[in-house]
Amino acid sequence: MEKEKQELLAWYVKWIATVSILISVSFRYAGMDYHVLDLAFGSVGAALWLWVAVLWNDRALIILNTVMFIILLGGLMKNILYN
């Protein structure tokens, strides 16, 4: 039963993460006026996908989303602190 709950959690989290990243890319397409929103939604999406990657124990996804999260969050913090 615990495995089923974990799979259901991963299903919901991965779709929320995917929607978040799609929103991020939409803001990127909209232009530089939405740069902070792009970084914010991208950070959330990468963090959520990292969570799913850990649940799945998928090393490639863990590495990809860890690096993405660090870069996006760093960009977001830089933008907030220095703009």
N, CA, C and O atoms as a GROMACS GRO file, in nm:
protein
  332
    1MET      N    1   0.082  -0.120   0.000
    1MET     CA    2   0.000   0.000   0.000
    1MET      C    3   0.086   0.126   0.000
    1MET      O    4   0.053   0.224  -0.066
    2GLU      N    5   0.196   0.125   0.073
    2GLU     CA    6   0.285   0.241   0.078
    2GLU      C    7   0.340   0.274  -0.059
    2GLU      O    8   0.354   0.391  -0.094
    3LYS      N    9   0.372   0.173  -0.138
    3LYS     CA   10   0.424   0.194  -0.273
    3LYS      C   11   0.320   0.264  -0.360
    3LYS      O   12   0.354   0.352  -0.440
    4GLU      N   13   0.194   0.225  -0.346
    4GLU     CA   14   0.086   0.287  -0.423
    4GLU      C   15   0.071   0.435  -0.388
    4GLU      O   16   0.049   0.518  -0.476
    5LYS      N   17   0.083   0.468  -0.259
    5LYS     CA   18   0.073   0.608  -0.216
    5LYS      C   19   0.189   0.689  -0.273
    5LYS      O   20   0.172   0.803  -0.316
    6GLN      N   21   0.308   0.630  -0.272
    6GLN     CA   22   0.425   0.699  -0.326
    6GLN      C   23   0.411   0.722  -0.476
    6GLN      O   24   0.447   0.828  -0.526
    7GLU      N   25   0.359   0.623  -0.547
    7GLU     CA   26   0.338   0.638  -0.691
    7GLU      C   27   0.233   0.744  -0.721
    7GLU      O   28   0.248   0.821  -0.816
    8LEU      N   29   0.127   0.749  -0.642
    8LEU     CA   30   0.023   0.850  -0.660
    8LEU      C   31   0.079   0.989  -0.631
    8LEU      O   32   0.050   1.084  -0.704
    9LEU      N   33   0.157   1.002  -0.524
    9LEU     CA   34   0.220   1.129  -0.492
    9LEU      C   35   0.311   1.174  -0.606
    9LEU      O   36   0.306   1.290  -0.648
   10ALA      N   37   0.394   1.083  -0.656
   10ALA     CA   38   0.485   1.115  -0.766
   10ALA      C   39   0.407   1.158  -0.890
   10ALA      O   40   0.450   1.248  -0.962
   11TRP      N   41   0.293   1.095  -0.916
   11TRP     CA   42   0.212   1.130  -1.033
   11TRP      C   43   0.164   1.274  -1.023
   11TRP      O   44   0.177   1.351  -1.119
   12TYR      N   45   0.109   1.312  -0.908
   12TYR     CA   46   0.061   1.449  -0.891
   12TYR      C   47   0.174   1.550  -0.894
   12TYR      O   48   0.162   1.655  -0.959
   13VAL      N   49   0.283   1.520  -0.826
   13VAL     CA   50   0.396   1.614  -0.819
   13VAL      C   51   0.457   1.635  -0.958
   13VAL      O   52   0.490   1.748  -0.994
   14LYS      N   53   0.473   1.527  -1.035
   14LYS     CA   54   0.535   1.543  -1.167
   14LYS      C   55   0.449   1.627  -1.260
   14LYS      O   56   0.502   1.701  -1.342
   15TRP      N   57   0.315   1.617  -1.248
   15TRP     CA   58   0.230   1.698  -1.334
   15TRP      C   59   0.226   1.844  -1.290
   15TRP      O   60   0.220   1.934  -1.374
   16ILE      N   61   0.229   1.868  -1.161
   16ILE     CA   62   0.238   2.006  -1.112
   16ILE      C   63   0.371   2.066  -1.156
   16ILE      O   64   0.376   2.182  -1.197
   17ALA      N   65   0.478   1.988  -1.147
   17ALA     CA   66   0.610   2.034  -1.190
   17ALA      C   67   0.612   2.064  -1.339
   17ALA      O   68   0.668   2.165  -1.382
   18THR      N   69   0.552   1.979  -1.417
   18THR     CA   70   0.548   1.999  -1.562
   18THR      C   71   0.471   2.125  -1.598
   18THR      O   72   0.515   2.202  -1.684
   19VAL      N   73   0.357   2.146  -1.535
   19VAL     CA   74   0.279   2.268  -1.560
   19VAL      C   75   0.360   2.391  -1.520
   19VAL      O   76   0.359   2.492  -1.590
   20SER      N   77   0.430   2.383  -1.408
   20SER     CA   78   0.513   2.495  -1.362
   20SER      C   79   0.621   2.529  -1.463
   20SER      O   80   0.646   2.647  -1.490
   21ILE      N   81   0.686   2.428  -1.519
   21ILE     CA   82   0.791   2.452  -1.618
   21ILE      C   83   0.732   2.507  -1.748
   21ILE      O   84   0.793   2.593  -1.812
   22LEU      N   85   0.615   2.460  -1.787
   22LEU     CA   86   0.549   2.515  -1.906
   22LEU      C   87   0.512   2.661  -1.886
   22LEU      O   88   0.524   2.742  -1.978
   23ILE      N   89   0.466   2.695  -1.767
   23ILE     CA   90   0.437   2.836  -1.736
   23ILE      C   91   0.566   2.917  -1.743
   23ILE      O   92   0.567   3.028  -1.797
   24SER      N   93   0.673   2.862  -1.689
   24SER     CA   94   0.804   2.930  -1.693
   24SER      C   95   0.846   2.960  -1.836
   24SER      O   96   0.889   3.071  -1.867
   25VAL      N   97   0.835   2.862  -1.922
   25VAL     CA   98   0.875   2.880  -2.062
   25VAL      C   99   0.783   2.981  -2.131
   25VAL      O  100   0.828   3.056  -2.218
   26SER      N  101   0.657   2.982  -2.094
   26SER     CA  102   0.565   3.080  -2.150
   26SER      C  103   0.605   3.221  -2.112
   26SER      O  104   0.600   3.312  -2.195
   27PHE      N  105   0.646   3.241  -1.987
   27PHE     CA  106   0.694   3.372  -1.945
   27PHE      C  107   0.824   3.409  -2.018
   27PHE      O  108   0.845   3.525  -2.052
   28ARG      N  109   0.908   3.311  -2.042
   28ARG     CA  110   1.032   3.336  -2.116
   28ARG      C  111   1.000   3.385  -2.257
   28ARG      O  112   1.063   3.477  -2.307
   29TYR      N  113   0.902   3.323  -2.319
   29TYR     CA  114   0.860   3.362  -2.453
   29TYR      C  115   0.798   3.502  -2.454
   29TYR      O  116   0.812   3.577  -2.551
   30ALA      N  117   0.729   3.537  -2.345
   30ALA     CA  118   0.660   3.666  -2.337
   30ALA      C  119   0.757   3.784  -2.333
   30ALA      O  120   0.719   3.895  -2.369
   31GLY      N  121   0.879   3.762  -2.292
   31GLY     CA  122   0.977   3.869  -2.295
   31GLY      C  123   1.045   3.893  -2.161
   31GLY      O  124   1.013   3.832  -2.060
   32MET      N  125   1.140   3.985  -2.165
   32MET     CA  126   1.223   4.014  -2.048
   32MET      C  127   1.144   4.078  -1.934
   32MET      O  128   1.190   4.074  -1.820
   33ASP      N  129   1.030   4.135  -1.962
   33ASP     CA  130   0.948   4.192  -1.855
   33ASP      C  131   0.903   4.086  -1.755
   33ASP      O  132   0.869   4.118  -1.641
   34TYR      N  133   0.903   3.960  -1.796
   34TYR     CA  134   0.855   3.850  -1.713
   34TYR      C  135   0.968   3.759  -1.667
   34TYR      O  136   0.944   3.644  -1.628
   35HIS      N  137   1.090   3.809  -1.671
   35HIS     CA  138   1.208   3.728  -1.638
   35HIS      C  139   1.202   3.669  -1.497
   35HIS      O  140   1.236   3.552  -1.477
   36VAL      N  141   1.159   3.748  -1.400
   36VAL     CA  142   1.152   3.700  -1.262
   36VAL      C  143   1.050   3.587  -1.249
   36VAL      O  144   1.074   3.489  -1.180
   37LEU      N  145   0.936   3.601  -1.316
   37LEU     CA  146   0.836   3.495  -1.312
   37LEU      C  147   0.885   3.368  -1.380
   37LEU      O  148   0.857   3.257  -1.335
   38ASP      N  149   0.959   3.384  -1.488
   38ASP     CA  150   1.021   3.271  -1.556
   38ASP      C  151   1.111   3.196  -1.458
   38ASP      O  152   1.101   3.074  -1.445
   39LEU      N  153   1.198   3.269  -1.390
   39LEU     CA  154   1.291   3.206  -1.295
   39LEU      C  155   1.218   3.143  -1.177
   39LEU      O  156   1.255   3.035  -1.131
   40ALA      N  157   1.113   3.210  -1.128
   40ALA     CA  158   1.039   3.158  -1.013
   40ALA      C  159   0.967   3.028  -1.047
   40ALA      O  160   0.980   2.928  -0.976
   41PHE      N  161   0.892   3.029  -1.156
   41PHE     CA  162   0.819   2.908  -1.194
   41PHE      C  163   0.915   2.796  -1.236
   41PHE      O  164   0.889   2.678  -1.210
   42GLY      N  165   1.025   2.832  -1.301
   42GLY     CA  166   1.125   2.732  -1.338
   42GLY      C  167   1.189   2.668  -1.216
   42GLY      O  168   1.212   2.548  -1.214
   43SER      N  169   1.218   2.749  -1.114
   43SER     CA  170   1.276   2.697  -0.989
   43SER      C  171   1.181   2.599  -0.921
   43SER      O  172   1.221   2.492  -0.876
   44VAL      N  173   1.055   2.638  -0.914
   44VAL     CA  174   0.955   2.550  -0.852
   44VAL      C  175   0.944   2.418  -0.931
   44VAL      O  176   0.943   2.310  -0.872
   45GLY      N  177   0.936   2.430  -1.062
   45GLY     CA  178   0.926   2.310  -1.145
   45GLY      C  179   1.046   2.218  -1.130
   45GLY      O  180   1.031   2.096  -1.120
   46ALA      N  181   1.166   2.276  -1.130
   46ALA     CA  182   1.288   2.195  -1.114
   46ALA      C  183   1.293   2.129  -0.977
   46ALA      O  184   1.332   2.013  -0.964
   47ALA      N  185   1.253   2.204  -0.873
   47ALA     CA  186   1.252   2.148  -0.738
   47ALA      C  187   1.153   2.032  -0.727
   47ALA      O  188   1.182   1.929  -0.666
   48LEU      N  189   1.035   2.049  -0.786
   48LEU     CA  190   0.936   1.942  -0.781
   48LEU      C  191   0.980   1.820  -0.862
   48LEU      O  192   0.959   1.706  -0.820
   49TRP      N  193   1.041   1.844  -0.979
   49TRP     CA  194   1.092   1.731  -1.056
   49TRP      C  195   1.208   1.662  -0.983
   49TRP      O  196   1.226   1.541  -0.995
   50LEU      N  197   1.286   1.739  -0.907
   50LEU     CA  198   1.392   1.679  -0.825
   50LEU      C  199   1.331   1.586  -0.721
   50LEU      O  200   1.382   1.477  -0.697
   51TRP      N  201   1.222   1.629  -0.660
   51TRP     CA  202   1.152   1.546  -0.562
   51TRP      C  203   1.106   1.415  -0.626
   51TRP      O  204   1.125   1.308  -0.568
   52VAL      N  205   1.048   1.422  -0.743
   52VAL     CA  206   1.004   1.302  -0.814
   52VAL      C  207   1.123   1.213  -0.848
   52VAL      O  208   1.117   1.091  -0.833
   53ALA      N  209   1.232   1.275  -0.893
   53ALA     CA  210   1.352   1.198  -0.927
   53ALA      C  211   1.404   1.121  -0.806
   53ALA      O  212   1.448   1.007  -0.819
   54VAL      N  213   1.399   1.183  -0.689
   54VAL     CA  214   1.442   1.115  -0.567
   54VAL      C  215   1.346   1.001  -0.534
   54VAL      O  216   1.390   0.892  -0.497
   55LEU      N  217   1.216   1.025  -0.547
   55LEU     CA  218   1.118   0.918  -0.523
   55LEU      C  219   1.142   0.800  -0.616
   55LEU      O  220   1.128   0.684  -0.576
   56TRP      N  221   1.178   0.829  -0.740
   56TRP     CA  222   1.203   0.725  -0.839
   56TRP      C  223   1.345   0.669  -0.832
   56TRP      O  224   1.376   0.567  -0.895
   57ASN      N  225   1.431   0.734  -0.755
   57ASN     CA  226   1.572   0.697  -0.746
   57ASN      C  227   1.638   0.697  -0.884
   57ASN      O  228   1.713   0.605  -0.918
   58ASP      N  229   1.611   0.800  -0.961
   58ASP     CA  230   1.663   0.814  -1.097
   58ASP      C  231   1.777   0.915  -1.096
   58ASP      O  232   1.755   1.036  -1.090
   59ARG      N  233   1.900   0.864  -1.101
   59ARG     CA  234   2.019   0.949  -1.086
   59ARG      C  235   2.031   1.055  -1.195
   59ARG      O  236   2.071   1.168  -1.166
   60ALA      N  237   1.998   1.022  -1.317
   60ALA     CA  238   2.009   1.119  -1.426
   60ALA      C  239   1.914   1.237  -1.400
   60ALA      O  240   1.953   1.353  -1.417
   61LEU      N  241   1.792   1.208  -1.361
   61LEU     CA  242   1.697   1.315  -1.331
   61LEU      C  243   1.736   1.393  -1.206
   61LEU      O  244   1.714   1.513  -1.198
   62ILE      N  245   1.795   1.325  -1.109
   62ILE     CA  246   1.843   1.393  -0.988
   62ILE      C  247   1.951   1.493  -1.023
   62ILE      O  248   1.946   1.608  -0.978
   63ILE      N  249   2.048   1.452  -1.103
   63ILE     CA  250   2.157   1.542  -1.142
   63ILE      C  251   2.102   1.659  -1.225
   63ILE      O  252   2.133   1.775  -1.197
   64LEU      N  253   2.023   1.628  -1.326
   64LEU     CA  254   1.967   1.732  -1.414
   64LEU      C  255   1.890   1.836  -1.334
   64LEU      O  256   1.913   1.956  -1.349
   65ASN      N  257   1.798   1.792  -1.250
   65ASN     CA  258   1.712   1.885  -1.180
   65ASN      C  259   1.780   1.954  -1.062
   65ASN      O  260   1.740   2.064  -1.024
   66THR      N  261   1.881   1.893  -1.005
   66THR     CA  262   1.961   1.961  -0.902
   66THR      C  263   2.034   2.079  -0.965
   66THR      O  264   2.032   2.190  -0.911
   67VAL      N  265   2.100   2.055  -1.078
   67VAL     CA  266   2.173   2.162  -1.146
   67VAL      C  267   2.077   2.270  -1.194
   67VAL      O  268   2.105   2.389  -1.178
   68MET      N  269   1.965   2.230  -1.253
   68MET     CA  270   1.866   2.329  -1.299
   68MET      C  271   1.815   2.413  -1.183
   68MET      O  272   1.803   2.535  -1.195
   69PHE      N  273   1.783   2.348  -1.072
   69PHE     CA  274   1.730   2.420  -0.957
   69PHE      C  275   1.831   2.521  -0.903
   69PHE      O  276   1.796   2.635  -0.873
   70ILE      N  277   1.956   2.480  -0.890
   70ILE     CA  278   2.060   2.569  -0.839
   70ILE      C  279   2.077   2.690  -0.931
   70ILE      O  280   2.086   2.803  -0.884
   71ILE      N  281   2.084   2.665  -1.061
   71ILE     CA  282   2.103   2.775  -1.157
   71ILE      C  283   1.983   2.869  -1.158
   71ILE      O  284   1.999   2.991  -1.152
   72LEU      N  285   1.863   2.813  -1.165
   72LEU     CA  286   1.743   2.898  -1.169
   72LEU      C  287   1.724   2.974  -1.039
   72LEU      O  288   1.692   3.093  -1.041
   73LEU      N  289   1.744   2.907  -0.926
   73LEU     CA  290   1.729   2.975  -0.798
   73LEU      C  291   1.836   3.083  -0.781
   73LEU      O  292   1.808   3.192  -0.729
   74GLY      N  293   1.959   3.054  -0.824
   74GLY     CA  294   2.065   3.155  -0.820
   74GLY      C  295   2.030   3.276  -0.904
   74GLY      O  296   2.050   3.390  -0.860
   75GLY      N  297   1.977   3.254  -1.023
   75GLY     CA  298   1.934   3.363  -1.109
   75GLY      C  299   1.822   3.443  -1.047
   75GLY      O  300   1.819   3.566  -1.056
   76LEU      N  301   1.728   3.374  -0.984
   76LEU     CA  302   1.617   3.441  -0.918
   76LEU      C  303   1.666   3.527  -0.802
   76LEU      O  304   1.626   3.642  -0.788
   77MET      N  305   1.752   3.471  -0.719
   77MET     CA  306   1.806   3.547  -0.605
   77MET      C  307   1.886   3.667  -0.652
   77MET      O  308   1.874   3.776  -0.595
   78LYS      N  309   1.969   3.649  -0.755
   78LYS     CA  310   2.047   3.759  -0.811
   78LYS      C  311   1.954   3.869  -0.861
   78LYS      O  312   1.978   3.988  -0.836
   79ASN      N  313   1.848   3.830  -0.931
   79ASN     CA  314   1.754   3.927  -0.984
   79ASN      C  315   1.682   4.003  -0.874
   79ASN      O  316   1.663   4.124  -0.883
   80ILE      N  317   1.641   3.932  -0.771
   80ILE     CA  318   1.570   3.996  -0.660
   80ILE      C  319   1.663   4.088  -0.580
   80ILE      O  320   1.624   4.198  -0.543
   81LEU      N  321   1.784   4.043  -0.554
   81LEU     CA  322   1.875   4.120  -0.470
   81LEU      C  323   1.938   4.240  -0.539
   81LEU      O  324   1.964   4.342  -0.475
   82TYR      N  325   1.963   4.229  -0.669
   82TYR     CA  326   2.038   4.333  -0.737
   82TYR      C  327   1.956   4.417  -0.836
   82TYR      O  328   2.012   4.504  -0.903
   83ASN      N  329   1.828   4.392  -0.847
   83ASN     CA  330   1.744   4.473  -0.938
   83ASN      C  331   1.636   4.545  -0.864
   83ASN      O  332   1.557   4.617  -0.924
   0.00000   0.00000   0.00000
